[in-house]
Amino acid sequence: MEVKIHNSTLQLLEADLTEMAVDAIVNAANSALQLGGGVAGAIRRKGGPAIQAECDKLGGTPVGTAVITTGGNLKARHVIHAVGPMMGEGDEDNKLRNATLNSLQLADQHQLKSMAFPALSTGIFGYPIDRCARIMLSTTADYLSGSTGLETVTFCLWGKEAFEVFEETLRVICDERGLKVGKS
């Protein structure tokens, strides 16, 4: 599923984020930038030690922010490490919005044309998938409506259930904004 927003395309895929051939994939990072389990662990395993080495040099980043490193051995040239909120820490919606927005801005600062997000904070951080979809998709649609060099932003979702939640949410957002949904 995809939608054209201004000069960009926002698309949804059910796929393996680590196999995406884009300028950058987004890692669901922790504030210490330690690539442990989940999405981060998969990125570490496929991308090799260069990614963690750059993260170690950066030393960490606060919740709601994002930093960029090499993509190591991944198909993606870069990894944007976005630190989403842990459910129960307070102000989670705002922190997720900021992590999404900061990732998009970082991609533009590095003149990237394509990027792929996972559903941030929905794994061990316990953030509800429906709230995640609404916040991340709305934030991205708002961003793509402005001036950006990004041509394609993909939400790369793991599993049919996550994909369906994002698909339904994107349809609602498109209806609210008068955007036309296409097939991808």
C-alpha positions in Angstrom: 0.0 0.0 0.0 1.3 3.5 -0.8 0.2 7.1 -0.9 1.7 10.1 -2.7 2.2 13.1 -0.4 3.4 16.2 -2.1 6.6 15.0 -4.0 7.1 11.9 -1.8 5.7 8.4 -1.5 4.8 6.9 1.9 4.5 3.1 1.6 3.8 0.1 3.8 5.5 -3.3 3.4 5.4 -6.5 5.4 9.1 -7.4 5.2 12.4 -7.8 6.9 13.8 -4.3 7.7 17.4 -5.6 7.5 16.9 -6.6 3.8 15.7 -3.1 2.7 17.8 -1.6 -0.1 17.2 2.0 1.0 19.6 4.9 1.9 18.8 4.3 5.6 16.9 2.0 7.8 15.7 3.1 11.2 16.8 1.1 14.3 14.4 1.0 17.3 17.3 2.0 19.6 17.8 2.3 23.3 19.3 5.4 24.7 22.6 3.7 25.3 22.8 2.7 21.6 23.5 -0.9 22.5 22.4 -3.2 19.7 20.9 -6.0 21.8 17.7 -7.9 20.9 14.8 -7.3 18.6 15.3 -5.0 15.6 18.6 -3.8 16.9 19.9 -7.3 17.4 18.9 -8.2 13.8 20.7 -5.1 12.5 23.8 -6.0 14.5 23.9 -9.6 13.3 23.4 -8.7 9.6 25.3 -5.3 9.6 28.4 -6.5 11.4 30.5 -4.8 14.1 31.0 -1.5 12.4 27.6 -0.3 13.4 28.0 -1.0 17.1 31.5 0.5 16.9 30.1 3.8 15.7 27.3 3.7 18.3 29.9 3.2 21.0 31.8 6.3 19.8 28.5 8.3 20.0 28.0 7.0 23.5 24.2 7.3 23.5 21.3 9.7 22.8 18.2 10.7 24.8 14.7 9.3 24.3 13.0 11.1 21.4 16.2 11.8 19.4 18.0 10.1 16.6 21.6 9.6 15.4 23.1 8.2 12.2 25.8 5.6 11.6 27.1 3.5 8.8 25.0 0.6 7.5 27.9 -1.8 7.7 27.2 -4.9 5.7 23.5 -4.1 5.3 21.9 -3.2 1.9 21.1 0.2 3.5 24.0 2.6 3.5 23.1 4.1 6.9 21.3 3.2 10.1 19.3 5.9 11.8 19.1 5.0 15.5 15.8 6.5 16.9 15.1 6.2 20.6 11.4 5.7 21.2 9.7 5.7 24.6 9.2 2.8 27.0 5.6 2.5 27.9 5.0 3.9 31.4 7.9 6.4 31.4 5.6 9.4 30.8 4.9 11.7 27.8 5.3 8.6 25.5 3.3 10.0 22.6 5.3 13.2 22.4 8.6 11.2 22.6 7.5 8.9 19.8 6.5 11.8 17.7 9.9 13.4 18.3 11.8 10.2 17.5 10.0 9.9 14.2 10.4 13.6 13.3 14.1 13.6 14.3 14.7 10.6 12.1 13.1 12.3 9.1 15.0 15.5 9.7 18.3 13.6 10.0 17.6 11.8 6.7 17.1 15.2 5.0 20.3 16.7 6.7 22.2 13.8 5.1 20.5 14.3 1.8 19.0 10.8 1.8 16.3 9.9 -0.7 14.8 6.8 0.9 14.4 5.4 4.4 12.5 2.6 6.1 11.0 2.6 9.6 10.0 -0.2 11.9 7.1 0.2 14.3 9.2 2.0 17.0 8.8 1.1 20.7 6.2 -1.7 20.0 8.5 -4.6 21.0 10.0 -4.9 24.4 9.2 -1.2 25.1 5.5 -2.1 25.2 4.1 0.7 23.2 0.6 -0.1 21.7 0.8 -0.8 18.0 -2.4 1.2 17.2 -1.1 4.3 18.9 2.3 3.9 17.3 0.8 3.6 13.8 -1.3 6.8 14.3 1.6 8.9 15.7 4.3 7.7 13.3 2.1 7.8 10.2 0.6 11.2 11.0 4.0 12.7 11.8 5.5 11.3 8.6 2.5 12.6 6.5 2.9 16.0 8.0 6.6 16.1 7.3 6.3 14.9 3.7 3.7 17.6 3.1 6.5 20.2 3.6 9.8 20.8 1.9 11.9 17.6 1.9 14.3 15.8 -0.3 13.0 12.4 0.8 11.4 10.6 -2.1 10.2 7.4 -0.3 9.5 6.6 3.3 8.6 3.0 3.9 7.1 1.5 7.0 8.6 -2.0 7.1 6.4 -4.0 9.3 7.1 -7.4 10.9 4.0 -9.7 10.7 0.6 -9.5 9.2 -1.0 -8.1 12.4 1.3 -5.1 12.5 0.9 -4.5 8.8 -2.9 -4.6 9.0 -2.9 -2.1 11.9 -0.7 0.3 10.0 -2.7 -0.2 6.8 -6.1 0.6 8.5 -4.5 3.6 10.2 -3.1 4.9 6.9 -6.5 4.6 5.2 -8.1 6.6 8.0 -5.3 9.3 7.8 -5.7 9.4 4.0 -9.5 9.8 4.3 -9.1 12.6 6.8 -6.6 14.5 4.5 -8.2 13.7 1.1 -5.2 11.6 0.0 -5.6 8.9 -2.6 -4.3 5.4 -1.6 -2.6 3.3 -4.2 -1.1 -0.2 -4.4 2.6 -0.9 -3.8 
